[in-house]
Amino acid sequence: MPAELSFLLMLGFRMAITAAFVVSASVITERSGPVIGALVATLPISAGPSYVFLALDHDAAFVAEGALASLPINAATIFLALTYAMLAQRFSLWISAGAAIAAWLSLATIIRHFEWTLLGGVIVNLITFAIAVPLLRPYMHVKRMPPIVRRWYDIPLRAGLVATLVATVVTTSGWVGPKISGIMALFPIVFTSLMLILHPRIGGPPAAAVIANGAWGLMGFGLAIAVMHGAVLQFGSAIGLSLALATCIAWNLALWWNSRRKARRG
């Protein structure tokens, strides 16, 4: 089999796996309300496959350096959520989502010009969440979550966006290096697709509630990235990625249990 054809088939296979994962997560997100939907959305739906395929193509040092670049980018994502949640209360999708993405791109551009350490990335995340979470709290609740009227293209669009991101990260990683690969892997494609799909269907405030509730999940996601960086260097890519995924799942399960406990008390 020609090398070019083999590469294209493998790339298509990787994109198909990613798309299948996104479709499953999308169905759960749309049926579960803002809190559970946000927890599902903050699982490593796009970054996870990106890092798995990077690990298949590169050594552990490449993956660890990519994770080091991803850690401060997670802080940029929380500002994307804050920007969208605030603007979506009054403005259209294109203004709200456009400003949120512009904020993320601006912060990512600034972040890439610094050499980050694990401690520096953790501190940036802690400061960011200490500022942003209290500001997001008023937008986390809505009186009633409207039913979502799904269009035939909603899930294929979301799956296609994430699969394209994964393909871009995988195919360009050898050229751009681990730092840019780590930044691209954390492009908020899942949050962006939720904005594009939910805002026109259910309105700005309910869509903002889903994004705002994602702040708690992003905390665990940042922790998972830190775990991945250390564990990959210590134990190799397979164990490091597995521990990062376990961290995300355990964190979000704890958040789910806490929300259920509060609901029973209420």
C-alpha positions as CSV (number, residue, x, y, z in Angstrom):
1,M,0.0,0.0,0.0
2,P,1.4,3.4,-0.9
3,A,2.6,5.5,2.1
4,E,0.3,8.4,1.1
5,L,-2.8,6.1,1.0
6,S,-1.9,4.5,4.3
7,F,-1.6,7.9,5.9
8,L,-4.9,9.1,4.6
9,L,-6.7,5.9,5.7
10,M,-5.2,6.1,9.2
11,L,-6.1,9.8,9.4
12,G,-9.7,9.0,8.3
13,F,-9.9,6.3,10.9
14,R,-8.7,8.6,13.6
15,M,-11.2,11.2,12.6
16,A,-14.0,8.6,12.6
17,I,-13.2,7.5,16.1
18,T,-13.2,11.1,17.3
19,A,-16.5,11.9,15.5
20,A,-18.2,8.8,17.1
21,F,-17.1,10.0,20.6
22,V,-18.4,13.5,19.9
23,V,-21.7,12.2,18.7
24,S,-22.2,10.1,21.9
25,A,-21.2,13.0,24.1
26,S,-23.4,15.4,22.2
27,V,-26.5,13.3,22.7
28,I,-25.9,13.1,26.5
29,T,-25.2,16.9,26.7
30,E,-28.4,17.9,25.0
31,R,-30.6,15.6,27.1
32,S,-29.1,16.3,30.6
33,G,-29.6,20.0,31.3
34,P,-27.0,22.8,31.9
35,V,-25.2,21.2,34.9
36,I,-24.7,17.6,33.6
37,G,-24.4,18.8,30.1
38,A,-21.5,21.1,31.1
39,L,-19.8,18.3,32.9
40,V,-19.9,16.1,29.8
41,A,-18.8,19.0,27.6
42,T,-15.7,19.5,29.8
43,L,-14.5,15.9,29.5
44,P,-11.6,15.7,27.0
45,I,-13.8,15.2,24.0
46,S,-11.4,17.0,21.6
47,A,-8.2,17.3,23.5
48,G,-8.2,13.7,24.6
49,P,-8.2,12.2,21.0
50,S,-5.7,14.8,20.0
51,Y,-3.2,13.8,22.7
52,V,-3.8,10.1,22.1
53,F,-2.9,10.4,18.5
54,L,0.1,12.7,19.3
55,A,1.3,10.0,21.7
56,L,1.1,7.4,18.9
57,D,3.2,9.6,16.6
58,H,5.7,11.2,19.1
59,D,7.7,10.3,22.2
60,A,6.7,11.0,25.8
61,A,8.9,14.2,25.9
62,F,6.8,15.7,23.1
63,V,3.5,14.9,24.8
64,A,4.8,16.3,28.1
65,E,6.0,19.5,26.5
66,G,2.6,19.8,24.7
67,A,0.8,19.4,28.0
68,L,3.0,22.2,29.6
69,A,1.8,24.5,26.8
70,S,-1.8,23.4,27.2
71,L,-2.0,24.2,30.9
72,P,-2.1,28.0,30.7
73,I,-4.4,27.7,27.6
74,N,-7.0,26.1,29.9
75,A,-7.0,29.5,31.7
76,A,-7.8,31.2,28.4
77,T,-10.8,28.9,27.9
78,I,-12.3,30.1,31.2
79,F,-12.1,33.7,29.9
80,L,-13.8,32.5,26.7
81,A,-16.7,31.1,28.9
82,L,-16.9,34.3,30.9
83,T,-17.0,36.6,27.8
84,Y,-19.7,34.5,26.2
85,A,-21.8,34.2,29.3
86,M,-21.8,37.9,29.9
87,L,-22.5,38.9,26.3
88,A,-25.1,36.2,25.6
89,Q,-27.5,37.7,28.0
90,R,-28.2,40.6,25.7
91,F,-26.5,40.1,22.3
92,S,-26.7,37.9,19.3
93,L,-24.8,34.6,18.8
94,W,-22.3,36.2,16.4
95,I,-21.4,39.1,18.7
96,S,-21.3,36.8,21.8
97,A,-19.4,33.9,20.3
98,G,-17.3,36.1,18.1
99,A,-16.1,38.2,21.0
100,A,-15.4,35.0,23.1
101,I,-13.3,33.4,20.4
102,A,-11.5,36.6,19.8
103,A,-10.7,36.8,23.5
104,W,-9.4,33.2,23.5
105,L,-7.2,33.8,20.4
106,S,-5.8,37.0,21.9
107,L,-4.9,35.3,25.2
108,A,-3.5,32.2,23.3
109,T,-1.2,34.5,21.3
110,I,0.1,36.2,24.4
111,I,0.6,32.8,26.2
112,R,2.6,31.3,23.4
113,H,5.3,33.9,23.8
114,F,6.2,32.8,27.3
115,E,8.2,29.7,28.4
116,W,6.0,28.0,31.0
117,T,6.8,25.8,33.9
118,L,4.4,23.5,35.6
119,L,4.2,25.7,38.7
120,G,3.6,28.8,36.5
121,G,0.8,27.1,34.6
122,V,-0.9,26.0,37.8
123,I,-0.7,29.5,39.4
124,V,-2.2,31.1,36.3
125,N,-5.1,28.6,36.4
126,L,-5.7,29.2,40.1
127,I,-5.7,33.0,39.7
128,T,-7.9,32.8,36.7
129,F,-10.5,30.6,38.3
130,A,-10.5,32.7,41.5
131,I,-11.4,35.7,39.4
132,A,-13.7,34.1,36.8
133,V,-15.8,31.7,38.8
134,P,-17.5,34.3,41.1
135,L,-18.2,36.4,38.0
136,L,-19.8,33.4,36.2
137,R,-22.0,32.3,39.1
138,P,-24.9,34.6,38.3
139,Y,-25.1,33.0,34.8
140,M,-25.1,29.4,35.9
141,H,-28.8,29.1,36.6
142,V,-31.9,29.7,34.5
143,K,-35.6,29.4,35.5
144,R,-36.4,26.9,32.8
145,M,-34.2,25.1,30.3
146,P,-36.1,25.2,27.0
147,P,-36.4,22.0,25.0
148,I,-33.7,21.8,22.3
149,V,-35.1,21.4,18.8
150,R,-32.3,19.5,17.0
151,R,-31.6,20.1,13.3
152,W,-30.3,17.3,11.2
153,Y,-26.9,18.9,10.8
154,D,-26.3,19.8,14.5
155,I,-24.4,16.7,15.5
156,P,-22.6,16.1,12.2
157,L,-21.4,19.7,12.4
158,R,-20.1,19.3,15.9
159,A,-18.5,16.0,15.0
160,G,-17.0,17.4,11.9
161,L,-15.5,20.4,13.7
162,V,-13.8,18.3,16.4
163,A,-12.6,15.7,13.9
164,T,-11.1,18.5,11.8
165,L,-9.3,19.9,14.8
166,V,-7.9,16.5,15.7
167,A,-6.8,16.0,12.1
168,T,-5.1,19.4,12.0
169,V,-3.2,18.8,15.3
170,V,-2.1,15.3,14.2
171,T,-1.0,16.3,10.7
172,T,0.9,19.5,11.6
173,S,2.4,18.4,14.9
174,G,5.7,17.3,13.4
175,W,6.0,20.7,11.7
176,V,4.9,23.1,14.4
177,G,6.3,21.2,17.4
178,P,4.9,20.3,20.8
179,K,4.2,23.8,22.1
180,I,1.9,24.9,19.2
181,S,0.4,21.3,19.1
182,G,-0.5,21.7,22.8
183,I,-2.1,25.0,22.2
184,M,-4.1,23.8,19.2
185,A,-5.2,20.7,21.0
186,L,-7.0,22.9,23.5
187,F,-8.8,25.1,21.0
188,P,-12.3,25.3,22.6
189,I,-14.1,23.6,19.7
190,V,-16.7,21.8,22.0
191,F,-17.7,25.1,23.7
192,T,-17.8,26.8,20.3
193,S,-20.0,24.2,18.8
194,L,-22.3,24.4,21.8
195,M,-22.6,28.1,21.4
196,L,-23.3,27.8,17.6
197,I,-26.0,25.1,18.2
198,L,-27.6,26.1,21.5
199,H,-27.8,29.9,21.2
200,P,-30.1,30.0,18.2
201,R,-32.3,27.1,19.5
202,I,-32.9,28.0,23.2
203,G,-31.6,31.6,23.5
204,G,-28.6,33.3,24.9
205,P,-29.2,33.0,28.7
206,P,-29.9,29.2,28.7
207,A,-26.9,28.6,26.4
208,A,-24.8,30.7,28.6
209,A,-25.8,28.6,31.6
210,V,-24.4,25.5,30.0
211,I,-21.1,27.3,29.2
212,A,-20.9,29.0,32.6
213,N,-21.4,25.7,34.4
214,G,-18.4,24.3,32.5
215,A,-16.1,26.4,34.7
216,W,-16.2,23.8,37.4
217,G,-15.3,21.1,34.9
218,L,-12.5,23.2,33.5
219,M,-10.9,23.2,36.9
220,G,-10.6,19.5,36.8
221,F,-9.5,19.6,33.2
222,G,-6.6,21.9,34.2
223,L,-5.7,19.5,37.0
224,A,-5.7,16.6,34.5
225,I,-3.3,18.4,32.2
226,A,-0.9,18.9,35.1
227,V,-1.2,15.2,36.1
228,M,-0.6,14.3,32.4
229,H,2.6,16.4,32.2
230,G,4.1,14.8,35.3
231,A,2.9,11.3,34.7
232,V,4.0,11.1,31.1
233,L,7.5,12.0,32.0
234,Q,7.5,9.6,34.9
235,F,5.6,6.6,33.5
236,G,5.3,7.1,29.8
237,S,2.5,8.3,27.5
238,A,0.0,5.4,27.9
239,I,-0.1,5.6,31.7
240,G,0.1,9.4,31.8
241,L,-2.8,9.8,29.4
242,S,-4.8,7.2,31.4
243,L,-4.2,9.0,34.7
244,A,-5.2,12.3,33.1
245,L,-8.5,10.8,31.8
246,A,-9.1,9.2,35.2
247,T,-8.6,12.6,36.9
248,C,-11.1,14.3,34.6
249,I,-13.7,11.6,35.1
250,A,-13.2,11.4,38.9
251,W,-13.4,15.2,39.2
252,N,-16.6,15.4,37.1
253,L,-18.2,12.5,39.0
254,A,-17.5,14.4,42.2
255,L,-19.1,17.5,40.8
256,W,-22.1,15.4,39.7
257,W,-22.4,13.8,43.2
258,N,-22.2,17.2,44.8
259,S,-25.0,18.7,42.5
260,R,-27.2,15.7,43.4
261,R,-26.6,16.2,47.1
262,K,-27.5,19.8,46.9
263,A,-30.6,19.0,44.9
264,R,-31.8,16.5,47.5
265,R,-31.2,19.1,50.3
266,G,-33.2,21.7,48.3
